[in-house]
Amino acid sequence: MTPSATPVASPPDKPASATASTATLSFDGRSYDFSIFEGSEGEKAIDFSKLRALTGLVSHDPGFANTGACKSSITYINGEQGILKYRGIPIEEIAAQASFLDVAYLIINGNLPDSPELDAFVGEITRHTMLHEDIKSFYRGFPKDAHPMAICSAVVGALAAFYPEYTDPDDTEAEGAIIRLLAKLPTIAAYSYKHSIGQPFIYPRNDLDYTSNFMHMMFSTPCEEYVVDETVADALNILFILHAEHEQNCSTSTVRLVGSSQANLFASISAGISALWGPLHGGANQKVIEMLENIESGYGSAEKFVEKAKAKGDTTRLMGFGHRVYKNYDPRAKIIKQACSDVIENLGVKSKILEIAMRLEEIALSDEYFISRNLYPNVDFYSGIIYKAIGIPVNMYTVLFAMGRLPGWIAQWKEMRNDPEFRIGRPRQIYIGPVGRHFIPVQQR
């Protein structure tokens, strides 16, 4: 077979390439060879793009757990070794030195910006943080108890109506839409919170950095100024960085699939926000706090809850531990653990829930039951604790996740649209319904 094409944006040091080896499929008395190609970090994949054309078969892979739907140069994950890289750079190096917008530029454009490039990028975003005044009418139309994720998804989708000049289906770069999404999502998110508590919207401030400006819009009132704690701003900066991109997860795949129809960036990101809303995806850190509250009210101690979770046949689940991808310690959890400790210590926050969380962590890191099953605290465990400590309401946790993940969604949409192999997404299925039926007129049924 002809080897698969080299992807458009592979790292220059070692692009993905075809190998001499092939995989052979035997079916109905015939054999078919499919080429195997290798990614820049050594991952190998069988090119099944001609499977149906050659054999009449399709693959059956529920959840797409074994399916590489695209080639991408954005993120590399090695779950067995606990490795995460953005554009080839280890997450540990990035989180220790970068600002969120520095990382956003890297993820979206492929390279770290020099000083003038970063200044221009940050400046553009700062100048577009305000929302059109007419957008406020959207908020007035929502009930006070509307979930902030519902509001954010709706308002982001509505941006296409306010900026139709950035919805051209042939625009594969969408720079105007990119800047406005990065600039306005914190404002959209903060306004959704203000609406839910009946407080006036607070305009953004151009003299504050990205995370501090968000905290200002969340917690300021016209009556008194809110002074952003530097430790809190730093912790949010790290959290946004750690959430910025994570390969082909549910919401990212949704952004790509919606975007594959040439839907504009606003519509694609709105769909990604909706996908992230699910409790099996972005809602995991909310589940952590709900678990801790349940322990406080129903068990009284972390030890009693852990014993119940370990009991054979018991359905009690320990939330915030283990990860579907990482079979080792989540590298993001190692980084955010220190930020979590800094926030709690600096703010002097004391609560029974936080005490239970710290005790759970201690038990899990020393108990052979959890160690043998690789059930280490993950990023959702620590992010939930941080949000709780700084006063973020539980229904806003997933919104902050969306703010962090935005650069990754944008980068994936942009990469897909510029891919020479670009085509509309159209998964196959195996039909298992009835056969041989005929329509019966209603009078004869």
C-alpha positions as CSV (number, residue, x, y, z in Angstrom):
1,M,0.0,0.0,0.0
2,T,1.0,3.6,-0.4
3,P,2.3,5.0,2.9
4,S,0.2,7.6,4.6
5,A,0.9,11.2,4.1
6,T,3.2,13.2,6.5
7,P,1.1,15.6,8.7
8,V,1.3,19.3,8.0
9,A,2.5,20.4,11.3
10,S,4.8,17.7,12.7
11,P,7.8,18.8,14.9
12,P,10.8,19.5,12.6
13,D,13.2,17.2,14.5
14,K,11.3,14.0,13.9
15,P,8.1,14.1,11.8
16,A,5.6,11.2,11.7
17,S,6.6,8.8,9.0
18,A,5.7,5.6,7.3
19,T,7.7,2.5,8.4
20,A,8.7,-0.6,6.5
21,S,6.4,-2.8,8.6
22,T,2.8,-3.6,7.7
23,A,-0.2,-5.1,9.5
24,T,-1.9,-8.0,7.7
25,L,-5.7,-8.6,7.9
26,S,-7.0,-12.0,6.8
27,F,-10.6,-12.1,5.8
28,D,-12.8,-14.3,3.6
29,G,-9.8,-16.1,2.2
30,R,-7.8,-13.0,1.3
31,S,-5.1,-11.0,3.0
32,Y,-4.8,-7.3,3.1
33,D,-1.7,-5.3,4.1
34,F,-2.0,-2.0,5.9
35,S,0.9,0.3,6.4
36,I,2.1,1.2,9.9
37,F,3.4,4.7,10.6
38,E,5.1,6.2,13.6
39,G,4.7,9.5,15.4
40,S,7.5,11.7,16.5
41,E,7.4,10.2,20.1
42,G,7.5,6.6,18.8
43,E,3.7,5.9,18.8
44,K,2.8,3.5,16.1
45,A,-0.6,3.3,14.3
46,I,-2.1,1.2,11.6
47,D,-3.4,3.2,8.6
48,F,-7.0,1.9,8.3
49,S,-8.1,4.7,6.1
50,K,-8.7,2.3,3.2
51,L,-10.2,-0.5,5.3
52,R,-13.7,-0.3,4.0
53,A,-12.8,0.4,0.4
54,L,-10.5,-2.7,0.3
55,T,-12.4,-5.1,2.5
56,G,-16.0,-3.9,2.9
57,L,-15.4,-3.9,6.7
58,V,-15.5,-1.2,9.2
59,S,-13.8,-1.2,12.6
60,H,-15.9,-1.4,15.8
61,D,-14.3,0.7,18.6
62,P,-16.8,2.0,21.2
63,G,-15.6,5.2,22.7
64,F,-12.9,5.4,20.1
65,A,-10.4,4.2,22.7
66,N,-8.2,2.6,20.1
67,T,-8.8,4.9,17.2
68,G,-6.5,7.7,16.1
69,A,-8.9,10.1,14.5
70,C,-6.2,12.6,13.4
71,K,-2.5,13.4,13.3
72,S,-1.7,16.3,15.6
73,S,1.5,18.2,16.5
74,I,-0.1,20.0,19.6
75,T,0.0,17.7,22.6
76,Y,1.8,14.4,23.5
77,I,0.6,12.2,26.4
78,N,2.3,9.0,27.6
79,G,-0.1,7.7,30.2
80,E,2.1,4.8,31.3
81,Q,5.0,7.1,32.1
82,G,3.0,10.1,33.3
83,I,4.3,12.5,30.5
84,L,2.5,15.5,29.2
85,K,4.0,17.9,26.6
86,Y,2.7,21.0,24.9
87,R,4.3,21.4,21.4
88,G,7.1,19.2,22.6
89,I,7.8,21.1,25.8
90,P,7.3,19.2,29.2
91,I,4.4,20.6,31.2
92,E,6.7,20.8,34.3
93,E,8.9,23.4,32.5
94,I,5.9,25.4,31.2
95,A,4.0,25.5,34.5
96,A,7.1,26.7,36.4
97,Q,7.8,29.7,34.1
98,A,5.0,30.7,31.8
99,S,1.9,32.9,32.0
100,F,-1.4,31.5,30.7
101,L,-1.4,33.7,27.6
102,D,2.2,32.8,26.9
103,V,1.0,29.2,26.8
104,A,-2.0,30.0,24.8
105,Y,0.2,31.6,22.1
106,L,2.4,28.5,22.1
107,I,-0.4,26.0,21.8
108,I,-2.3,28.0,19.1
109,N,0.7,29.1,17.0
110,G,3.1,26.3,17.6
111,N,6.1,28.3,19.0
112,L,6.9,30.3,22.1
113,P,6.4,34.0,21.3
114,D,9.3,36.4,21.6
115,S,8.8,39.5,23.7
116,P,7.3,41.8,21.0
117,E,5.0,39.0,19.8
118,L,3.8,38.3,23.3
119,D,3.2,42.0,24.1
120,A,1.2,42.3,20.9
121,F,-0.9,39.2,21.6
122,V,-1.6,40.2,25.2
123,G,-2.4,43.7,24.1
124,E,-4.9,42.6,21.5
125,I,-6.7,40.3,24.0
126,T,-6.7,43.1,26.7
127,R,-8.4,45.5,24.2
128,H,-11.2,43.1,23.5
129,T,-12.3,42.0,26.9
130,M,-15.5,44.0,27.0
131,L,-18.8,42.5,25.8
132,H,-21.2,44.3,23.4
133,E,-23.8,46.0,25.7
134,D,-26.6,44.2,23.8
135,I,-25.2,40.9,25.0
136,K,-26.4,41.8,28.5
137,S,-30.0,41.2,27.3
138,F,-29.1,37.5,27.0
139,Y,-28.4,37.3,30.7
140,R,-31.6,39.0,31.6
141,G,-33.5,36.3,29.7
142,F,-32.0,33.4,31.8
143,P,-33.4,32.3,35.1
144,K,-31.4,33.2,38.1
145,D,-30.7,29.6,38.8
146,A,-29.5,28.8,35.3
147,H,-26.3,26.8,35.2
148,P,-23.3,29.0,34.2
149,M,-22.2,26.4,31.7
150,A,-25.6,26.7,29.9
151,I,-25.2,30.5,29.8
152,C,-21.5,30.3,28.6
153,S,-22.3,27.9,25.8
154,A,-25.2,30.1,24.7
155,V,-23.4,33.4,24.8
156,V,-20.3,32.0,23.1
157,G,-22.5,30.7,20.3
158,A,-24.2,34.0,20.1
159,L,-20.9,35.8,19.4
160,A,-21.2,34.6,15.8
161,A,-24.2,36.9,15.5
162,F,-22.3,39.9,16.9
163,Y,-19.1,39.2,14.8
164,P,-20.4,37.8,11.5
165,E,-17.2,39.0,9.8
166,Y,-15.4,36.2,11.6
167,T,-17.7,33.3,10.4
168,D,-16.5,32.9,6.9
169,P,-16.4,29.1,6.3
170,D,-13.2,29.5,4.2
171,D,-11.3,31.3,7.0
172,T,-9.0,28.6,8.3
173,E,-7.0,31.0,10.5
174,A,-9.9,32.9,12.2
175,E,-7.5,35.3,14.0
176,G,-10.2,37.8,14.8
177,A,-12.4,35.1,16.4
178,I,-9.5,33.7,18.3
179,I,-8.6,37.0,20.0
180,R,-12.2,37.7,20.8
181,L,-12.8,34.3,22.3
182,L,-9.7,34.4,24.5
183,A,-10.6,38.0,25.6
184,K,-14.3,37.6,26.2
185,L,-14.7,34.2,27.8
186,P,-13.5,35.4,31.2
187,T,-16.0,38.2,31.0
188,I,-18.8,35.9,29.8
189,A,-18.0,33.5,32.7
190,A,-17.9,36.2,35.4
191,Y,-21.1,37.7,34.1
192,S,-22.8,34.3,34.4
193,Y,-21.9,34.2,38.1
194,K,-23.0,37.8,38.8
195,H,-26.3,37.1,37.1
196,S,-26.9,34.0,39.4
197,I,-26.4,36.1,42.6
198,G,-28.2,39.2,41.4
199,Q,-25.2,41.5,41.5
200,P,-24.3,44.1,38.8
201,F,-21.9,43.1,36.1
202,I,-18.3,44.4,36.7
203,Y,-16.5,45.7,33.6
204,P,-13.0,44.3,32.9
205,R,-9.9,46.3,33.8
206,N,-7.1,46.7,31.3
207,D,-4.5,47.2,34.0
208,L,-4.9,43.7,35.4
209,D,-3.4,40.4,34.1
210,Y,-5.7,37.7,32.7
211,T,-6.4,35.7,35.9
212,S,-6.5,38.8,38.2
213,N,-9.0,40.5,35.8
214,F,-11.3,37.5,36.0
215,M,-11.2,37.5,39.8
216,H,-11.9,41.2,39.8
217,M,-15.0,40.7,37.6
218,M,-16.1,37.7,39.8
219,F,-15.8,39.3,43.2
220,S,-15.7,43.1,42.9
221,T,-18.8,45.2,43.5
222,P,-19.5,48.9,42.8
223,C,-19.4,49.4,46.6
224,E,-15.8,48.4,47.2
225,E,-12.8,47.2,45.3
226,Y,-11.7,43.6,45.4
227,V,-8.0,43.2,45.9
228,V,-6.8,40.1,44.1
229,D,-4.5,37.9,46.2
230,E,-1.3,37.2,44.3
231,T,-1.1,33.6,45.5
232,V,-4.7,33.0,44.3
233,A,-3.9,34.6,40.9
234,D,-0.8,32.4,40.5
235,A,-2.7,29.3,41.4
236,L,-5.4,30.1,38.8
237,N,-2.7,30.8,36.3
238,I,-1.2,27.4,36.9
239,L,-4.6,25.7,36.8
240,F,-5.5,27.3,33.5
241,I,-2.1,26.2,32.1
242,L,-2.6,22.6,33.2
243,H,-6.1,22.5,31.7
244,A,-5.1,24.3,28.5
245,E,-4.8,21.2,26.3
246,H,-5.1,17.5,26.7
247,E,-5.2,15.8,23.3
248,Q,-8.3,14.1,21.8
249,N,-10.6,14.1,24.8
250,C,-14.4,14.3,24.5
251,S,-14.8,18.1,24.3
252,T,-11.8,18.5,21.9
253,S,-13.1,15.8,19.7
254,T,-16.4,17.6,19.7
255,V,-14.8,20.8,18.6
256,R,-13.1,19.0,15.8
257,L,-16.2,17.1,14.7
258,V,-18.4,20.2,14.7
259,G,-15.6,22.2,13.0
260,S,-15.2,19.6,10.3
261,S,-18.5,20.7,8.8
262,Q,-16.8,24.1,8.3
263,A,-18.8,25.5,11.2
264,N,-17.3,28.8,12.5
265,L,-15.0,28.9,15.5
266,F,-17.7,30.4,17.8
267,A,-20.1,27.5,17.1
268,S,-17.4,24.9,17.5
269,I,-16.3,26.2,20.8
270,S,-19.8,26.5,22.0
271,A,-20.2,22.8,21.3
272,G,-17.0,22.0,23.1
273,I,-18.3,23.8,26.2
274,S,-21.5,21.7,26.1
275,A,-19.4,18.5,25.9
276,L,-17.2,19.6,28.8
277,W,-20.2,20.1,30.9
278,G,-20.8,16.4,31.4
279,P,-19.9,15.0,34.8
280,L,-17.7,12.3,33.2
281,H,-15.5,15.1,31.7
282,G,-15.3,18.6,33.0
283,G,-17.6,18.0,36.0
284,A,-15.1,15.7,37.8
285,N,-13.7,18.4,40.2
286,Q,-17.3,19.3,41.2
287,K,-17.8,15.6,42.0
288,V,-14.8,15.8,44.3
289,I,-16.3,18.5,46.5
290,E,-19.7,16.7,46.5
291,M,-17.8,13.6,47.8
292,L,-16.1,15.6,50.5
293,E,-19.3,17.2,51.6
294,N,-20.9,13.7,51.7
295,I,-18.0,12.4,53.9
296,E,-18.4,15.3,56.2
297,S,-22.2,14.8,56.7
298,G,-22.5,11.0,56.4
299,Y,-19.2,9.4,57.4
300,G,-17.5,11.9,59.7
301,S,-14.0,10.9,58.7
302,A,-11.9,10.1,55.6
303,E,-10.9,6.7,57.1
304,K,-14.5,5.4,57.3
305,F,-15.2,6.5,53.7
306,V,-12.0,4.9,52.4
307,E,-12.8,1.6,54.1
308,K,-16.2,1.6,52.5
309,A,-14.7,2.4,49.1
310,K,-12.3,-0.5,49.4
311,A,-14.9,-3.0,50.5
312,K,-15.5,-5.7,47.9
313,G,-18.8,-5.2,46.0
314,D,-19.4,-1.7,47.4
315,T,-20.3,0.9,44.8
316,T,-18.8,3.8,46.7
317,R,-16.4,5.7,44.5
318,L,-13.4,7.7,45.5
319,M,-13.6,10.8,43.2
320,G,-10.5,12.7,42.1
321,F,-8.2,9.6,42.2
322,G,-6.9,7.8,39.1
323,H,-7.3,8.8,35.5
324,R,-8.4,7.1,32.3
325,V,-5.3,8.1,30.4
326,Y,-2.6,8.2,33.2
327,K,-1.7,4.8,34.6
328,N,1.0,6.6,36.6
329,Y,0.8,9.8,38.7
330,D,-1.0,12.5,36.8
331,P,1.9,14.9,36.0
332,R,-0.5,17.9,36.4
333,A,-1.4,16.8,39.9
334,K,2.2,16.9,41.0
335,I,2.4,20.5,39.9
336,I,-0.9,21.7,41.3
337,K,-0.4,20.0,44.6
338,Q,2.1,22.7,45.7
339,A,-0.2,25.5,44.5
340,C,-3.0,23.9,46.5
341,S,-0.9,24.0,49.7
342,D,0.2,27.6,49.0
343,V,-3.4,28.8,48.6
344,I,-4.6,27.1,51.8
345,E,-1.6,28.3,53.8
346,N,-1.6,31.8,52.5
347,L,-5.4,32.4,52.9
348,G,-5.5,30.7,56.3
349,V,-8.6,28.8,55.1
350,K,-9.8,26.2,57.6
351,S,-12.8,23.9,57.1
352,K,-13.7,20.4,57.8
353,I,-14.0,19.6,54.1
354,L,-10.4,20.7,53.4
355,E,-9.2,18.7,56.4
356,I,-10.9,15.6,55.0
357,A,-9.4,16.3,51.6
358,M,-5.9,16.5,53.0
359,R,-6.4,13.3,55.0
360,L,-7.8,11.5,51.9
361,E,-4.6,12.5,50.0
362,E,-2.4,11.2,52.8
363,I,-4.2,7.9,53.0
364,A,-4.2,7.3,49.2
365,L,-0.5,8.1,48.9
366,S,0.5,5.6,51.6
367,D,-2.1,2.8,51.3
368,E,-1.0,-0.2,49.2
369,Y,-4.6,-0.7,48.0
370,F,-4.5,2.6,46.1
371,I,-0.8,2.5,45.1
372,S,-1.1,-1.0,43.5
373,R,-4.1,0.3,41.5
374,N,-2.4,3.5,40.5
375,L,-5.2,5.5,42.2
376,Y,-3.2,8.7,42.8
377,P,-4.8,12.1,43.3
378,N,-5.4,13.7,39.9
379,V,-5.7,17.3,38.8
380,D,-9.4,17.3,39.5
381,F,-8.8,16.5,43.1
382,Y,-6.5,19.5,43.7
383,S,-8.4,21.9,41.5
384,G,-11.6,21.3,43.4
385,I,-9.9,22.0,46.7
386,I,-8.3,25.2,45.3
387,Y,-11.7,26.5,44.0
388,K,-13.3,25.7,47.3
389,A,-10.6,27.5,49.3
390,I,-10.8,30.7,47.2
391,G,-14.6,30.9,47.3
392,I,-15.5,29.8,43.7
393,P,-19.0,28.4,43.8
394,V,-19.3,24.7,42.8
395,N,-21.4,25.4,39.7
396,M,-18.5,27.6,38.3
397,Y,-15.8,24.9,38.5
398,T,-16.5,23.5,35.0
399,V,-16.7,27.1,33.7
400,L,-13.1,27.7,34.9
401,F,-12.1,24.4,33.3
402,A,-13.5,25.7,30.0
403,M,-11.6,29.0,30.3
404,G,-8.4,27.0,30.7
405,R,-9.1,24.5,27.9
406,L,-10.0,27.3,25.4
407,P,-6.5,27.6,23.8
408,G,-6.4,23.8,23.2
409,W,-9.8,23.8,21.5
410,I,-8.8,26.7,19.3
411,A,-5.5,25.1,18.3
412,Q,-7.2,21.8,17.5
413,W,-9.9,23.5,15.4
414,K,-7.2,25.5,13.5
415,E,-5.0,22.5,13.0
416,M,-7.9,20.5,11.6
417,R,-8.9,23.2,9.2
418,N,-5.4,23.5,7.8
419,D,-4.8,19.8,7.5
420,P,-4.3,18.6,3.9
421,E,-6.3,15.5,4.8
422,F,-9.2,17.7,6.1
423,R,-12.6,16.2,5.5
424,I,-16.0,16.2,7.3
425,G,-16.2,13.8,10.2
426,R,-18.5,10.9,9.5
427,P,-18.1,7.9,11.8
428,R,-19.6,4.6,10.7
429,Q,-21.9,2.2,12.6
430,I,-22.9,-1.4,12.6
431,Y,-26.7,-1.6,12.3
432,I,-28.3,-4.0,14.7
433,G,-32.0,-3.1,14.2
434,P,-34.9,-5.0,12.6
435,V,-34.9,-6.1,9.0
436,G,-37.5,-7.1,6.4
437,R,-40.2,-4.8,7.7
438,H,-42.7,-2.8,5.5
439,F,-44.8,0.3,6.1
440,I,-48.4,-0.3,7.0
441,P,-51.0,2.4,6.5
442,V,-52.4,3.8,9.7
443,Q,-55.9,2.4,9.0
444,Q,-54.5,-1.2,8.9
445,R,-52.4,-1.1,12.0
